Amino acid sequence: MNKKSNNTSTRRTFKFEYWRNFKYFRVNAELTQKQAAKELGVLESMICNYENAKCEPPISIIVKMVE
């Protein structure tokens, strides 16, 4: 049971870092959430959701973001 708890904690940490990196790419490109949404073809609220780990972006969005 203790092991399962540690795995959950590790997954949360990884998930947090993943979304933090999504925001890093946006900020590094000097884009607001609104601008990034327009460039990626999604709603501004989706960018917020991606950055706050409320939902996962499709791989196509991730690829566009890092290009």
DSSP file (Angstrom, degrees, kcal/mol; ACC not computed):
  #  RESIDUE AA STRUCTURE BP1 BP2  ACC     N-H-->O    O-->H-N    N-H-->O    O-->H-N    TCO  KAPPA ALPHA  PHI   PSI    X-CA   Y-CA   Z-CA
    1    1 A M     >        0   0    0      0, 0.0     4,-1.8     0, 0.0     5,-0.1   0.000 360.0 360.0 360.0 -41.3    0.0    0.0    0.0
    2    2 A N  H  >  +     0   0    0      1,-0.2     4,-1.9     2,-0.2     5,-0.1   0.882 360.0  55.4 -60.3 -39.0    2.8    2.4    0.8
    3    3 A K  H  > S+     0   0    0      1,-0.2     4,-2.2     2,-0.2    -1,-0.2   0.907 105.1  51.9 -61.0 -43.5    4.4    1.7   -2.6
    4    4 A K  H  > S+     0   0    0      1,-0.2     4,-2.1     2,-0.2    -1,-0.2   0.897 107.2  53.1 -61.6 -41.2    1.1    2.6   -4.4
    5    5 A S  H  X S+     0   0    0     -4,-1.8     4,-1.9     1,-0.2    -1,-0.2   0.903 108.5  49.8 -61.2 -42.3    1.1    5.9   -2.5
    6    6 A N  H  X S+     0   0    0     -4,-1.9     4,-2.3     1,-0.2    -2,-0.2   0.891 108.4  52.9 -65.4 -39.5    4.6    6.7   -3.7
    7    7 A N  H  X S+     0   0    0     -4,-2.2     4,-2.4     2,-0.2    -1,-0.2   0.905 108.3  50.5 -61.9 -41.7    3.8    5.9   -7.3
    8    8 A T  H  X S+     0   0    0     -4,-2.1     4,-2.2     1,-0.2    -1,-0.2   0.915 110.1  50.0 -62.3 -43.6    0.8    8.3   -7.2
    9    9 A S  H  X S+     0   0    0     -4,-1.9     4,-2.0     1,-0.2    -1,-0.2   0.900 110.1  50.4 -61.9 -42.1    3.0   11.1   -5.7
   10   10 A T  H  X S+     0   0    0     -4,-2.3     4,-2.3     1,-0.2    -2,-0.2   0.915 109.3  51.0 -63.7 -43.7    5.6   10.5   -8.5
   11   11 A R  H  X S+     0   0    0     -4,-2.4     4,-2.7     1,-0.2    -1,-0.2   0.898 109.0  51.1 -61.8 -41.2    3.0   10.7  -11.2
   12   12 A R  H  X S+     0   0    0     -4,-2.2     4,-2.5     2,-0.2    -1,-0.2   0.909 109.6  50.0 -63.6 -41.6    1.7   14.0   -9.8
   13   13 A T  H  X S+     0   0    0     -4,-2.0     4,-2.2     2,-0.2    -2,-0.2   0.926 112.4  47.0 -62.4 -45.4    5.1   15.5   -9.7
   14   14 A F  H  X S+     0   0    0     -4,-2.3     4,-2.4     2,-0.2    -2,-0.2   0.921 111.5  51.3 -62.2 -44.4    5.8   14.4  -13.4
   15   15 A K  H  X S+     0   0    0     -4,-2.7     4,-2.0     1,-0.2     5,-0.2   0.914 109.3  50.8 -60.7 -43.5    2.4   15.8  -14.4
   16   16 A F  H  X S+     0   0    0     -4,-2.5     4,-2.2     1,-0.2    -1,-0.2   0.933 111.2  47.6 -60.1 -46.8    3.1   19.1  -12.7
   17   17 A E  H  X S+     0   0    0     -4,-2.2     4,-2.2     1,-0.2    -1,-0.2   0.879 108.0  56.6 -63.2 -38.1    6.5   19.4  -14.5
   18   18 A Y  H  X S+     0   0    0     -4,-2.4     4,-1.6     1,-0.2    -1,-0.2   0.935 111.1  41.8 -59.7 -48.1    4.9   18.5  -17.8
   19   19 A W  H  X S+     0   0    0     -4,-2.0     4,-2.1     1,-0.2    -1,-0.2   0.846 110.2  57.4 -71.4 -33.3    2.4   21.4  -17.6
   20   20 A R  H  X S+     0   0    0     -4,-2.2     4,-2.2    -5,-0.2    -1,-0.2   0.900 106.3  50.7 -62.1 -38.3    5.0   23.8  -16.3
   21   21 A N  H  X S+     0   0    0     -4,-2.2     4,-2.3     2,-0.2    -2,-0.2   0.865 104.9  56.4 -67.2 -36.3    7.0   23.0  -19.4
   22   22 A F  H  X S+     0   0    0     -4,-1.6     4,-1.6     1,-0.2    -1,-0.2   0.937 110.4  44.7 -59.3 -45.7    4.0   23.7  -21.7
   23   23 A K  H  X S+     0   0    0     -4,-2.1     4,-2.9     1,-0.2     5,-0.3   0.892 108.2  58.8 -65.3 -39.1    3.8   27.2  -20.1
   24   24 A Y  H  X S+     0   0    0     -4,-2.2     4,-3.0     1,-0.2    -2,-0.2   0.926 105.1  49.1 -55.6 -47.0    7.6   27.6  -20.4
   25   25 A F  H  X S+     0   0    0     -4,-2.3     4,-1.5     2,-0.2    -1,-0.2   0.893 112.8  48.0 -62.4 -39.2    7.4   27.2  -24.2
   26   26 A R  H  <>S+     0   0    0     -4,-1.6     5,-2.0     2,-0.2    -2,-0.2   0.945 115.5  43.0 -65.6 -48.0    4.5   29.7  -24.4
   27   27 A V  H ><5S+     0   0    0     -4,-2.9     3,-1.7     1,-0.2    -2,-0.2   0.893 111.2  55.4 -65.9 -39.9    6.3   32.3  -22.3
   28   28 A N  H 3<5S+     0   0    0     -4,-3.0    -1,-0.2    -5,-0.3    -2,-0.2   0.834 106.1  51.9 -61.8 -32.5    9.6   31.7  -24.1
   29   29 A A  T 3<5S-     0   0    0     -4,-1.5    -1,-0.3    -5,-0.2    -2,-0.2   0.419 115.5-121.7 -81.8   1.1    7.8   32.4  -27.4
   30   30 A E  T < 5 +     0   0    0     -3,-1.7     2,-0.4     1,-0.2    -3,-0.2   0.897  62.9 145.1  57.5  45.4    6.6   35.7  -25.8
   31   31 A L      < -     0   0    0     -5,-2.0    -1,-0.2     4,-0.0     2,-0.1  -0.896  45.8-136.2-112.7 140.9    2.9   34.7  -26.3
   32   32 A T     >  -     0   0    0     -2,-0.4     4,-2.7     1,-0.1     5,-0.2  -0.398  37.3-102.9 -77.5 169.5    0.0   35.5  -24.1
   33   33 A Q  H  > S+     0   0    0      1,-0.2     4,-2.3     2,-0.2     5,-0.2   0.895 125.2  52.3 -61.3 -37.9   -2.5   32.7  -23.6
   34   34 A K  H  > S+     0   0    0      2,-0.2     4,-2.0     1,-0.2    -1,-0.2   0.922 111.1  45.7 -64.0 -45.0   -4.8   34.4  -26.1
   35   35 A Q  H  > S+     0   0    0      2,-0.2     4,-2.5     1,-0.2    -2,-0.2   0.910 112.8  50.2 -65.1 -42.5   -2.1   34.6  -28.7
   36   36 A A  H  X S+     0   0    0     -4,-2.7     4,-2.4     1,-0.2    -1,-0.2   0.903 108.8  52.7 -62.7 -40.9   -1.0   31.0  -28.2
   37   37 A A  H  X>S+     0   0    0     -4,-2.3     5,-2.3    -5,-0.2     4,-1.3   0.916 110.2  47.6 -61.2 -43.7   -4.6   29.8  -28.5
   38   38 A K  H  <5S+     0   0    0     -4,-2.0     3,-0.3     1,-0.2    -2,-0.2   0.925 113.0  48.3 -63.5 -44.8   -4.9   31.6  -31.8
   39   39 A E  H  <5S+     0   0    0     -4,-2.5    -2,-0.2     1,-0.2    -1,-0.2   0.859 117.9  41.1 -63.0 -36.6   -1.6   30.2  -33.1
   40   40 A L  H  <5S-     0   0    0     -4,-2.4    -1,-0.2    -5,-0.2    -2,-0.2   0.564 109.7-119.9 -91.4  -9.9   -2.6   26.6  -32.0
   41   41 A G  T  <5S+     0   0    0     -4,-1.3     2,-0.3    -3,-0.3    -3,-0.2   0.855  73.3 112.2  74.7  35.3   -6.2   26.8  -33.1
   42   42 A V  S   <S-     0   0    0     -5,-2.3    -1,-0.3    -6,-0.2    -2,-0.1  -0.841  73.8 -85.5-130.2 169.2   -7.8   26.2  -29.7
   43   43 A L    >>  -     0   0    0     -2,-0.3     4,-1.1     1,-0.1     3,-1.0  -0.443  35.2-120.6 -72.4 149.7   -9.8   28.3  -27.3
   44   44 A E  H 3> S+     0   0    0      1,-0.3     4,-1.7     2,-0.2     3,-0.3   0.863 114.0  60.5 -57.3 -36.9   -7.9   30.5  -24.8
   45   45 A S  H 3> S+     0   0    0      1,-0.2     4,-2.3     2,-0.2    -1,-0.3   0.809  98.3  58.4 -63.4 -28.4   -9.5   28.5  -22.0
   46   46 A M  H <> S+     0   0    0     -3,-1.0     4,-2.7     2,-0.2    -1,-0.2   0.887 102.3  52.8 -68.6 -37.9   -7.9   25.4  -23.3
   47   47 A I  H  X S+     0   0    0     -4,-1.1     4,-2.5    -3,-0.3    -2,-0.2   0.933 110.4  48.3 -61.3 -44.6   -4.4   26.9  -22.9
   48   48 A C  H  X S+     0   0    0     -4,-1.7     4,-1.6     1,-0.2    -2,-0.2   0.917 111.5  49.9 -60.3 -44.0   -5.3   27.7  -19.3
   49   49 A N  H  <>S+     0   0    0     -4,-2.3     5,-2.8     2,-0.2     6,-0.9   0.896 110.5  49.8 -63.5 -40.5   -6.5   24.2  -18.8
   50   50 A Y  H ><5S+     0   0    0     -4,-2.7     3,-1.3     1,-0.2    -2,-0.2   0.934 112.2  47.4 -62.0 -46.1   -3.3   22.7  -20.3
   51   51 A E  H 3<5S+     0   0    0     -4,-2.5    -1,-0.2     1,-0.3    -2,-0.2   0.754 114.4  46.4 -70.5 -23.9   -1.1   24.9  -18.1
   52   52 A N  T 3<5S-     0   0    0     -4,-1.6    -1,-0.3    -5,-0.2    -2,-0.2   0.220 112.3-117.6-102.5  14.1   -3.1   24.0  -14.9
   53   53 A A  T < 5S+     0   0    0     -3,-1.3    -3,-0.2     2,-0.2     3,-0.1   0.796  75.4 130.5  57.3  33.2   -3.1   20.3  -15.7
   54   54 A K  S   <S+     0   0    0     -5,-2.8     2,-0.3     1,-0.3    -4,-0.2   0.721  79.7   0.9 -85.4 -22.8   -6.9   20.2  -16.0
   55   55 A C  S    S-     0   0    0     -6,-0.9    -1,-0.3    -9,-0.1    -2,-0.2  -0.979  76.5-111.1-157.3 159.2   -6.7   18.4  -19.3
   56   56 A E        -     0   0    0     -2,-0.3    -6,-0.1    -3,-0.1     3,-0.1  -0.785  29.5-128.4 -96.0 134.2   -4.1   17.0  -21.6
   57   57 A P        -     0   0    0      0, 0.0     5,-0.0     0, 0.0    -1,-0.0  -0.487  32.8-100.8 -74.9 150.9   -3.5   18.6  -24.9
   58   58 A P    >>  -     0   0    0      0, 0.0     4,-1.7     0, 0.0     3,-1.1  -0.335  34.5-109.5 -64.5 155.5   -3.5   16.3  -28.0
   59   59 A I  H 3> S+     0   0    0      1,-0.3     4,-2.6     2,-0.2     5,-0.2   0.832 118.4  62.8 -57.9 -32.7    0.0   15.4  -29.2
   60   60 A S  H 3> S+     0   0    0      1,-0.2     4,-2.0     2,-0.2    -1,-0.3   0.863 103.7  48.3 -61.8 -35.5   -0.6   17.6  -32.3
   61   61 A I  H <> S+     0   0    0     -3,-1.1     4,-2.3     2,-0.2    -1,-0.2   0.896 110.3  51.0 -70.5 -41.2   -0.9   20.6  -30.0
   62   62 A I  H  X S+     0   0    0     -4,-1.7     4,-1.7     2,-0.2    -2,-0.2   0.927 110.4  49.3 -61.1 -45.2    2.3   19.7  -28.1
   63   63 A V  H  X S+     0   0    0     -4,-2.6     4,-0.9     1,-0.2    -1,-0.2   0.923 112.0  48.0 -61.5 -45.0    4.2   19.3  -31.4
   64   64 A K  H >< S+     0   0    0     -4,-2.0     3,-0.5     1,-0.2    -1,-0.2   0.884 109.0  55.7 -61.9 -38.0    2.9   22.7  -32.7
   65   65 A M  H 3< S+     0   0    0     -4,-2.3    -1,-0.2     1,-0.2    -2,-0.2   0.859 109.9  43.1 -65.9 -36.1    3.8   24.4  -29.4
   66   66 A V  H 3<        0   0    0     -4,-1.7    -1,-0.2     1,-0.2    -2,-0.2   0.563 360.0 360.0 -90.2  -7.0    7.5   23.3  -29.4
   67   67 A E    <<        0   0    0     -4,-0.9    -1,-0.2    -3,-0.5    -2,-0.2   0.489 360.0 360.0 -77.3 360.0    8.0   24.1  -33.1
